[in-house]
Amino acid sequence: GTDQFDLIIVELYMPHINGLEFAKSVRTAKTLAKPSTRMIVMSALIQAKVVGTAMTLNVNGFITKPFIPDLIDKKVQHVLNEVVKTHAAIAYETIYTEIQNS
């Protein structure tokens, strides 16, 4: 069965996979998390194009580093209390998730 996660916080830049690709994997049911699991992307640098792609993947929020613990708490509470809106997996299949280092 699928494990139940209330929220996934994922780093944007990771070895082997970026946070957008991970979010796409969740939304297309390729992980143990439910496709509708809430997600927050975390990074020191978040470009406008990345934000657009994340919004297309129905990511629920962003946290920029360095971060302030109180702001993380507020963001997490906000995301946990909002209604989750996602689409069928097919809607996410063709989203381009490669990040250009610029």
Secondary structure as the mmCIF struct_conf table of DSSP 4:
data_model
#
loop_
_struct_conf.conf_type_id
_struct_conf.id
_struct_conf.beg_label_comp_id
_struct_conf.beg_label_asym_id
_struct_conf.beg_label_seq_id
_struct_conf.end_label_comp_id
_struct_conf.end_label_asym_id
_struct_conf.end_label_seq_id
HELX_LH_PP_P HELX_LH_PP_P1 THR A 2 GLN A 4
BEND BEND1 ASP A 6 ASP A 6
STRN STRN1 LEU A 7 GLU A 11
BEND BEND2 LEU A 12 TYR A 13
BEND BEND3 PRO A 15 ILE A 17
HELX_RH_AL_P HELX_RH_AL_P1 GLY A 19 ARG A 27
TURN_TY1_P TURN_TY1_P1 THR A 28 ALA A 29
BEND BEND4 THR A 31 ALA A 33
TURN_TY1_P TURN_TY1_P2 PRO A 35 SER A 36
STRN STRN2 ARG A 38 SER A 43
BEND BEND5 ALA A 44 ALA A 44
HELX_RH_AL_P HELX_RH_AL_P2 ALA A 48 THR A 56
TURN_TY1_P TURN_TY1_P3 LEU A 57 ASN A 58
STRN STRN3 GLY A 61 THR A 64
BEND BEND6 LYS A 65 PRO A 66
HELX_RH_AL_P HELX_RH_AL_P3 PRO A 69 ASN A 81
BEND BEND7 GLU A 82 GLU A 82
HELX_LH_PP_P HELX_LH_PP_P2 VAL A 83 VAL A 84
HELX_RH_3T_P HELX_RH_3T_P1 ALA A 89 ALA A 91
TURN_TY1_P TURN_TY1_P4 TYR A 92 THR A 94
#
